[in-house]
Amino acid sequence: MNDYFSGKSVLVTGGTGSFGHEFVKKLVTQHTPERVIVFSRDEMKQWEMAKLFANDERVRFFLGDVRDKDRLYRAFRGVDTVIHAAATKIVPTAEYNPFECIKTNVLGAMNVVDAAIDNNVSEVVALSTDKASSPINLYGASKLASDKIFVAANAYSPSDDATKFGVVRYGNVMGSRGSVIPYFLSLEHDAKIPITDPRMTRFMISLSEGIGLVQHALAKMKGGEIFVKKIPSMNIVEIANATRPDLQHEVVGIRPGEKLHEQMIAVEEARETFDCGEHYAIVPAILKAHSWYTKNFPKVPDGFHYSSDNNNNWMTENDLATFISQNREKFL
């Protein structure tokens, strides 16, 4: 694609996470931004990440929390593009710490919207999750609220050239920090792999594909879309077999707040969902963009829903084993 980031100032909230690491690396090696700002609250992670980009003066580090609106206002000055990746993500952690989850995922989203509009940021893309579709846990519910905030924020824009907001929604990022693949790989040789439920399925996406969806959203969004990439599913037992074929399994039961199957588009969202080829776009009718999508893309059928168990695209054990072999250094 064209160098969309040429000469731009780009800020990533939660920039020291798995997504931020990979996104910033691709940004400075494959594009020509004027400035890249890593915004996060963990000084040690910033310290370690700064070593990787010590010779690139374009990469700056800004210590702060999305809960702190004043700090965001300072960080967003002169910024063209914001990628909002900061979130409380671990399902059990959110269940046991609900106040903290809401402060980061919901109030933090509100702060990002206010700071972006008031600082004339051109575009904001927020990272969401499959757990935001028909949520049953607090993490998913908080991300659904966040999605709604970013979608509705487009109505606050006073003119067509004001800040645009969009959302990308995808599933389990293979190899990201805290995900199941690195955990399985870290188990001792005499351990057993804990299987929550042998029927469980999950969507699978690589970090590179997730970044590609963000780039697509930045380049193509009209404002207010939730972009959902078409990705394969996999059964949890097959994930375990591909990751650690040397270990036996032990069924331990579903954790608090977990689903048996994940979902990225609910039946109720189908009436506002368009099939755009390699991805879907959920575009509420209240948005100006809805009429444009109606003219250019077909809607999905009535009753459609996109979940990890009804997917027509499946990843095999061999596919995952090959991916792990090719990317093993990223899991260590």
N, C-alpha and C positions, 0 to 999 in steps of 0.2 A: 504494500500500500504506500501511498505518498507519505512523506514525512509530516504527519499531522502535527507533531510536537515541535517542529522547527521554530526556534526563537521564542518558545513559550516558557512561562514559569509554571511548574507543575508541583502540586503539594499532595502528599499521601498521608492521610491520617492512619494511625496504627501502622506506620511505615516500617517498623522493625519486625513485623510478623513475616510469615512464609510468603504471602502475596507481595508484601512490600519489598522484601529482599530481591525476589525474582523480577518484579516490575521495574524497580530502580535500575537493576543491572541491565535489563533489556533497553531501558530508556536511554541510558548513557552510552551503550555500545552500538545500538542500531538506529538511534535518532539523534537529533541535534537540538535538544532543549537549551534554553538560556540558563535555566536554574531548576534544580530539583530539590524540594524541601521534604525531609522526612520528619513528620510530626508524630511524636509518641510520648508516653509517660514513663517509660523504663529507661533510666539513664545508663544502666549496664548494657542493655541491648544496643542502645545508640553507640556506646563506646566501642563495642565489638564490631558493629556494622561500619562505623566510621573508618576502621582500619582497612576495610575492603575497598574504600573509595578515597583513601588518603591522598591520592595523586590527581583527583578530579575536583577542581575548584567549583564546579557547577553544583555539586552535591552538598547541601547544607542540612544541619540537624537542629530541630527546634523542639525543646523539651516542653511538654504541655499535655493537658487532658481535655478531651472533647466536652467534658462536664463544665469546663471553665470558659464561659463565653468571652470574657475579656481577653483571655490568652488566644482564643481562636481569631478574634478580630485583629489582633496584632499579627498573627501568623499569616492571615489571608491577604494582607495588604500587598498589592502589586501582583497577585497570583491570577493566572488565566484559567487554570484547570485544577479541579480538586477530585481526587479519588478517595472516597470515604470507606476505609477498610477497618477502622477501629470498632471493636465490639467485644462484649462479653459473650463468648461462644460455647463454652463447655456446658452441656445440658444439665448434668447434676449440679454443677456450681451455681448455675442460674436458679435452679429449683431451691437450693438451700440459702441463697443470697438474693432474694427477689428485689430488695430495695436497690442494691448495687447494680443489678442487671438493668433495671428501669432507668437509673441515672445515666448509665452509659449508652444503652441502645436506643432509648426513646428521647430523653432530655438531650442527650448528645446529638441526636439527629436534628432536633429543633435548633440547637445552637449552631450547627453546621449550616443549616438553611439560612438563618438570620445573618450569620457572618458572611456567607457567600453573596447574598443579595446586597447587603449594605456596603460590601467592598467591590461590587461590580465584577465578581468572578464570572467568566464566560459560561462555563459548564461544570456540572458536578455529576459524577456517577457514583452511586452507592452500591456496595456489595451486599447482596442478600443471600438467602439460603433456601433450600427446598423445605426446611422446617417452618418457613413462614406461610406455606400453603396449608390451609385447614389445620392450624397449629393445635397441639395437645400439651405442649410444655411452655414454660415461661419464655425460654429463649426464642422459640418460634413465634409466640405471641408478640414479644417485644420487637422482633424483626418485621412482623406484619405491620405493626404500628409505625415502625420506621419507614417501611415501603410506602405506606399511605401518606406519611408526612412529605416524603420526597416527590411523590406523584402530585399531590395537591399544591406543593410549593410553586409549580409552574403557573398557577392561577394568580400568584402574588406578583408576578412579573408585570411591570407597568407598560412594557412595550415588547415588540417581537424580538428586539436585539438584546433583551435583558437576560439574566441568568437562566440557563436551561438545566433541568434536573432529570436524571434518568436512573434506572435501577437495573442491575444484572442479577439474575437468580440462577444458581447452579448447585449441584450436589456435592458429594464427598470428594474433596480434592486429594487425589492420590499422593501420599508422601508429605502432606502438609503437617506442620507441628501439631501433635495431639491426635492425629488421625490413626486409623487402625493398622495400617501397613507398617509404619515405623515401630508401633507397639509390638506387633507380632514378631518383627525382626529382632527386637531387643530381648525376647524371652530366652531364658537359659535352655540348654539342650535337654535337660531332664524335666522341663516344665510341660504343662498342658495348655493348649490354646483355649481360652474361655470363649465359648459360643453362646451368645445371648438366646438365640432361637434359630434352629436350623432352617426355618422357613424365611428368615429375614432377607430382604433385598435392599440394595442401595444403588443410587446413581453414581457413576464414576466419571471423573474428569481430571485431566492433568492440569498442573499449574499453568503451563504454557497455553492451554486451551482457554482457561479462565481469563488470562491476560488478553488473549485474542478477542474474547467477547467484550471486555471492557473497551478495547480499542475500537471495536465495531460500534459500540454504543456511543462513544465520543464522536465518531465520524458521521454517524447516520441518524442519531436521535433527533426527533422533532421537539421533544419535551414531554415528559410524563410516562414514557414507555417503561414497562418491565420486560426486559429481554431474557428469554429462556432458551438456552442452547440445547439442541437435540443431542443427547449423550447416551452412552450405553448403560445398562444395568448389570448387576452381578449379585449372586447369592453369597451370603456371608461364609458358608462352608467352602465354597469355591475360592473365595478370597483367602481363607485360611490355608487351603491346600496349595494354592499358587505361591503363597508367601513363605510358609514353613511346612513343606511336605514331610519333614522329619519328625513332626510332633503330633501327638494324639490330641483329640478334642475333648472338652468338658463343657456340657451345657450348664450355664449358670443363671439363666433367666434374664428377661428384659430389665434394663435399668430404669429408675424413675424418669418419666417424661419421654421415653423412647417410643417410636412407632415400629410396627412390624415392617411396613413398607413406607418409603418416603414418597412425597408428592410435590410436583412443581407447578401444576396448573389444576385447580379444582373445577368441578363441574360448574359451579356458580360463576367461575371466571371465564368459561368458554364463550359466552356471548360477547365478550370483549377481546377475544384472542384471535390473532391473525397468523396464518402460516406463511412465514417469510423464507422458506427454503431450508437453510441450515439451522434456523432458530424460529421460535415463536415470539410474538410481541403482544403483551397484554396492554391494551390502550383504552382506558375508561372513556365512555362517551362524553363526559364533561370536558374533555380536552379538545383543543383545536386540531391536534394531530389525528383524531379519530376519523375525520372525513377523508384525510389524505390516505390513511391506511385502507379505508373502505374502497377507495378508487384503485388502489394498486396491489392489494393482496387479498386472497380469499380468507374468509373466516373458517375456523375449525367447525366440524359438525356439531349439532346439538347433542348434548350428553357427553361430549368429549371430556376426558380428564387425562392428565399426564402423570403417571405414577410409576415407581420403579418395578412394580410387578406386572403392569400391563404394557410395558415397553416392547416395541418390536425390534429393538436393537440391544443385543447382549454381548458382553465381553466374556471371552472364554478364559479358562485357567491358563492356557498357553499364552494368550494375549497379555495377561497381567504378569505372568512370570517373565516374559520378554521385556516388558516395561520396567520391571524391578531390576532386572539384570542390566539394562541400559542406563538406569538412573540410580544405581545402588549408592553412589557416593552422596547423593542428596538425602538419603534416608539415615545416614550414620551421624 
